[in-house]
Amino acid sequence: MEAWQIVTGVVGVYLAAALAVGLLAGRRVTHGVAGYVAADRQFGLLSMYFVVGGTVFSAFAFLGGPGWAYSRGVAALYILSYGVLGILPWYFLGPRAAALGRSHGYVTQAQLVTGRFPSRLLSVLFALLTIAAFVPYIMLQMSGAGIVFNAVTAGYVPFWLGAALAYGVVVIYVLFGGVSAVGWTNVFQGVVMMAAAWILGIYIPNLLYGGVGPMFERIMAERPELLTLPGLDAAGQPWSWGAYSSTLLSSAIGLAIWPHLFMKAFTARSDATIRRTVVLFPTFQLFLVPLLLVGFAGVLFHTAPPSADFILPHMILETGMPALVVGLFCAGALAASMSTGDALLHGAASIAIEDGIAPFVRIEERRRRFLMQLLVLSIGGLAYWLAVIEQRSLVWLLVSAYGIIDQLAPPVYAAIYWKRATTRGVLAGLIGGSVVSIFFFLNPALRPWDIHEGILGLIVNVALLVNVSRLDRRRAAAGWTPVESSAHATVEPVS
């Protein structure tokens, strides 16, 4: 039997196991919307730990992270930094969102925000912006799966087929199991990818350099620019501090606001479960360290990969590892991809129905679940098609999505913490910030001081939110048209 066939067999066993776990988990909850979207609010610490870790760290961790370490050096350390900073707000946001979800039946982020700021337009904007950000993020996961399959089978499994095989499994268990399937497959996938990461991160630097220390000594001697903060940009030139720091800040702000992660607060069994998950989260993030070490190990490798994102599978194949080990690596990389992709597909479908359609059309519960399942297929198909025809750097796809997600932060914080915010202020900020972010994303040469478009959008977003809200309050105090009907608000902001 040829090596690529052994690799494919190992991966086939992994995919079958993931499918079985997902389908069995889906039978543990009720068949209504609360069961499909929020797992009947029964996730414990084990499920939350892995679902948060698996949701945050995806194909970019196994492929894009090593790719950045290989091509851009210490610039890749921003991945470690923003994870620790970004999860901290969830210690406070998560329990507050969970309590409101239990009280009012919320299952999405937009439901919480519009509970404080009643507006169907706001709900639709949240749905549109979320899906616009989710599609490139799902593309990232599918691209990662295709890259891995193609590389480790020496091209026998083409990119398009590898992505289809992995995400065919994801679509099936998300379709029938909902968020419960997402949670329990994330436990299984998290164990697989953490084990694969540490085995590779220890083995490869020792094989090629005799250890991590000697590896960095050689890089310092031969490629010192890769170890000089803040590293290199995509063109191989020194990355500006403005671009580095604003990219880090944008990612940190957006992390806890990602709607698919935010929705997991509504699945938690208790507030304590969420807080413990946040405290333990950095231990999950440690699995990125060995993956970055593998990327650095490739800097002085004797052959180059087709692109930076291929460095990890390229080195595995070029170092002559046994086919069984290569198959285990492939399973680990697919686990990273699928553990995020399933949450994204589930979240996108749930949000489209609950926030984009349900505010306008009364749909009975069974029909809503059916429409969510239909959208899992539709959104998955769209992202797959785009991933095949528009192949981009994996980290580029992730960073581009954060510019949109950042704009959801001011409405969420205002809903929970600022009593004087108004609906019109939130709408003005969200629209203005999104327009600015998209403009600078499409015109990066115009960004002042290389600041990330998400931060530029946030500046406009917050300014409009604050000033329009204050204007509304002054007009209301003068006896003009009320800014909103507080009788319809169901979220009381924290004092």
N, C-alpha and C positions, 0 to 999 in steps of 0.2 A: 504494500500500500504506500502511495506517495505521501510526502509530508503534508501537502496542502489538503489532502483528503482526511488525514488524521486531525488537522487543525479544524477543518469544517465539522468533523464528527464531534469534537469536544464542544465546539460552539453550539452545535445542534442540541446536545444534551443540556447545555446551559439554558438555551432558549425554551426548551420543553419544560425545564424545571420552573423558569420564571412564569411561563404561561399557567402551569398547574397551580403555583402559589397564588397568582392573581385571581384565577377563577374560583378557587376554594375560598379565598378571602371575601370575594364578592357575595358569597352565600351567608355571611355572618351578620348582614345588616338588613334592615327593612327595605322594601322596594319603592318607597316614596322618594321625593326630592331630597328630604333631609338625610335619608340613608345614602343616596347616590352622591350628594354633594358634600355632606358633613359627617358621614359615617355614624350617624345618630349621636354625634358628639361623645364618642367613646374611646378615642385614642389615648393610650397610656404613655408612660415615659419612653419605653423601648420604641414604640411606633413613632412618637414625635421626634426622638433623637435622630432616627435614621431617615424619616421623611423630610425633616428640615435639612439635614446634611445632604441627602441625595437630591433634594430639590435645588439646593444652592450650587452644588458641585456636579458638573455635567461633563459632556464630551470635551469641553475646553480644558478641563483639569487634566485629562489623560493625554490630550493631543495639543491643544492650544497652549497650555502652560509650559510643557517641555519645549514646544516650538518657539515660544518667546524667550525662554532661557537660552536656547541654542542660537537664536538670531539676534536677540536684543539684550541679552545678559541680565543684569540686575534689575532692569525694568520689570521683569516678571515678578519681582517681590511685591509689587503692588497688589497682586492677587491675594497674598497672605494678609496684607495690611487691611484691605477693605473688608475682608470677611469678618475680622475681629471687631472693627469699628462699626460695621453696618448692622451686626446682629444685636448690638447693645440696646438700641431703642425698642426692640421687640420685647425686652424684659418688662417694659411699661405698657407699650401698645398692645401686646398680645393678650395679657389678662383683661385689659379694659375692653378690647374687641370681643373676647370670649364671653364676658359678662353681658355685654349688650346683645350678643348673638343669642344667648340663652333667654334673655328677657323678651326680645322682640322677634325671634325667629330668623335673624339674619344668617345668610349662608355665603354672601359675597361682600367684598369691600365696598362697592358702590351702594349697596343697600344700607350699610352703616352711615355712609356720607349723606345720602339723600334722606335718611331718617332725621338728620340734623338740618339739612338744607333741602326742603322739599322741591324737587324739580325733575321732571321727566327728561328735559334736555341734558341736565347734568348726568343723569343715569346713562343716557345714550352716549354722551361724550366719554364717560369712563369705559363703557363697553368698546367703543371704537378705538380709543387709544390703547386699551389693553390688548386687543386683538392685533393692532398694528405693531405692538412691541413683541407679542408672542410669536408671530409668524417667523421673523428672523431668528428668534431663539429656538423655535422648533426646527427650523432649517439647520441651525448649528448642530443639534443633536443628530439629525438624520445624516448630515454631512460627515460627522464623526463616525457613525456606524458604517457608512459606505467606505470611508478612508481605511478603517481598520480591516474590514473584510477584504478589500482589494489588495491591501499591502501584504497581509499575512498569508494569503492564498496565492501569492506570486501572480496576481492578475487573473486567476481562473474564475474568481467571483468578481464581476465588474462592480464598479461603484454603485450603479443604480440598483443592482440586484441585492447587494449587501444591505443597503439602506431599506429596501423593500422588505427583506426577510426580518430584520430586527424590528421594524416598526409595524409590520403586519402583526407580530406578536403583541406589541404594545397596544395597538388599536383594539385587538380582540379582548384583552383583559380589562382595558378601560371601558370598552363598550358595555361589557356585561357586569363588571365589578365596581365601577365608579371609584370614589376616593379610597374605599377600603382596600381595593386591589392595589391602588397606588401605594398606600401605606405599607402593606405587608410585602409587596415585591421590593419596596425600597429597603426593608430590613434585609432581605435576602441579597439584593444587589449591593447594598452597602458593605456587607461582610466580604463579598467577592472582590469588590474593587479595592478595598483597603488592604486585603491580603496580597493582591496582585501588585499594588503600588509599592509596598514595603519590600517584597521579594525582589522586584526589579531595581528599586532604588539602592538597595544594598549590594546586589550582585553585580550590576554593570560597572559602577565606578571601581569596585575591587578587581574585576576582571581586566579592565583596560588600563588602570592607573595604579593599582595596588592600594587604593583607599581614597576617601574623599579629600583628605588633606593634600596628598600628592597631586590630585587632579587640579585643585585650585592653584597650587603652586605653579604648575605648568601653564595654566590659563593666564595667570598673572604675568608670567614671563613672556608668553607669546601673543596673547590677546588682552592686554590690560584694559582696553576701552570697554570690554564687556563687564568688568568689575568696578567701573567708575559710575557712581550715582549721577543722574537717575537712569543710566543705561542708554540704549539707542532707540531711535524711532523706526518706523516701518521702512524708511529709505536707507537705514544703516548709518544715519547721522546722529550726533548726540541729541537725546530727547530733551526738550526745554523743560525747565522746572515748572513753568506755567501749565504746560500740557500734562506733565506727570501728576502734579498735585491736584489739578482740577479733575483729571480722570479718576484719581483715587477718591476724591470727595464725591464726585458724581456717583460712583459705584457704591460707596458707603451709604449715601443718602437713599439710593434706590433699593438697596438690598432688602431692608425690612418692609418696603412698600410694595414689592412685587406682588401683584394680586394673587397669584397661585400660592405663594408662601403665606401671605396675609390670611388667606382663606383657611389655612391649616389651624389658625387660632380657633376657628369655629368647630374644629373636630376634637379639640382637647377635652379630656375628661374633667380637668380642674385647672384653676389658675396656677397652682403649684407646679403642675406638669409643664406648663409653658416656661415658667421661670427656671426650673431645673434644666430644661432643654437649652435655654440660653447660656446658662452657666457651663454646661458640658460641651457646648458647640465647638469651642476652640480645640478640644481633643479630637473631634472629627476632622477638623481642618488640618491637623498635623499630617494627614495622609498626602497633602500636596507637597510636603518637603521632599520625599524621595522622588517624586515625579519631576520636580525642578532639578534635582541632582542628575537625573538621567539626561535632561536637556543640556545641562552644562557638560556632561560627559561626552556629548556629541560634538562639542565645539572643535575639538582637535581630532575627531574621528577621521580615518583615512579616506572615506568616501562621503559624498553629500547626498541627502535625500532629494526627491523631486521638488519638494517644498518644505518649509520649516515645520508645518503641521505633521509631516510624515517622519520626523526624526526618531520618535520612539519606536514605531514598528520597523523602521529602516534598520536601526541598530540591532534590534532583536533578531532580525533575519540575517544580517551581515555577521553577527558574532556566532552564528551556528548553533543556537540554542535548540534543544530537542523539540520536536513537533508538539509534544504534549505540553511543554512549558509555553510555547508560542500560543497554543490554543487557550491556555489559562489566561495569558495576557489579553488575548482577544476577548475572552469572556469578561474580564475586569473592565476593559475599555467600553464594551457594550453595556455593562452594568451602569457605568457612569453616565453614558448617553441616555439609556432608557429610564433611569431613575429620575431624571429631570424631564425628559420628553413626555412621560406618562402624566406627570402633574400638570404640564403645560397644556396638553391636549384636553385633559379633563377640565382644567380651569377655563380654557378658552370657550369650550362648548357650554359650560355652566353659566359663565358670565354673559355670553351672547344671548342666551334665553332669559335668564333672570333679570339682567340689567338693560338689554337692548330691545326685548320684545314684550316681556311680561308687564312692564309699566303701561303699555298701550292696549294690550289684548288680554282679556281674561282667559287663561288656559287651565283646564283641570290638571291635577297633579300627574296623572299617568301620561297624559299627552306631553306635558313639559319634559318628563324624563325621556320619552321617546324622541322628542326634538333634540335634546342634548345628545343622545346617542347618534342621531343623524348628523349633527354638527361635528362630532368626533371624527366621523368618516370624512366629512367635507373639508374641515380644516386640516386634517392629516393629509388628505390628498393634495390640497393646495400647497402646503409646505413641502411635501415630497417633490412635487413638480418643480417648484422654485429651487429647491436644493440641487436637483439634477441639472437644471439649465444655468444656474447662477452660482457657481462654486466660488466661495469667498474664504478668506482667512477666518478661522473659527473664533479667535479672540475679537477680530473686527466685528463679526456679527453680534457678539455679546455686548461689546462696548457701545455699538450703535443703538442697541435696544434701550440702554440705560437713559439716554437723552429723553425718551418719551416717558419712561416710568418715573423719572425724577419729578415730572410735572404733577403727578398724583399726590406727592407728599404734602404740599400746603393744604389741599382740601381735607386730607385725613387728619392732620394735626389740628387744623382749625375746628373740625367737627368734634374732636375730643377735648381740646384744651382751650379754645378761645371763644368766650361767650359773645363777644361783640362782632364776630364775623357774620356776614350776611350771604344770602344765596347769590345775589348779583355780584358781590365781591369775589366769591369763589368761582363763579362762571367766568368773570372777566379775567381773573388770574390764570385759570386753566386754559382758556382759549389763547390769551396773549402769550403765555409761556410756551405753549405747544407750537404756536406759529414761529416764535423766535428760535426755538430749539430745532425745528425742522428746517428753517431757513439756513442756519449756520451748519447744519449737517450736510445740506446740499451745496453749501458754499464755504468749505473749510478754510479757504485762503483768506476769508474776511474776518475770521475770529480774532478778536483783540488778544494779544499776548498768548495765543494758542490755547485759550481757555476752552474747556470742553463745552459743547453746545448745550448739554443738559444744565450746566451751571448758569450759562447765559440766560437760558429760558427761565430758570428758577428766580433769578434776580428780577426779571420782568413780572413773573408770576406773583411773587410775594409783594412786590410794590403795588401791583394792581389790586390784589386781594385786600391789602391793608387800606389803601386810599379809597377804593370804591366802597368798602364796608364803612369807613368813617363818614364818607359823604352820605351814604344811605342813612346812617344813624342821625346825622345832623338834620337831614330832610325829615326824618320821622319825628324828631324832637320839635321841629317847626310846624308839625301838623300836616305835612304832605302825605302822599300815598305811602302806606306802610310798605316796608321792604319785603316782608314775608309774613305768612300766617303762622305765628309760633304755636298755634293750637295743633298744627299738623306735625310739629317736630317731635320725634320720639327719642332723640339722643340728647341728653343733658350734658353739656361740656363740663369737664372737671374744673373746679374753682381754682 
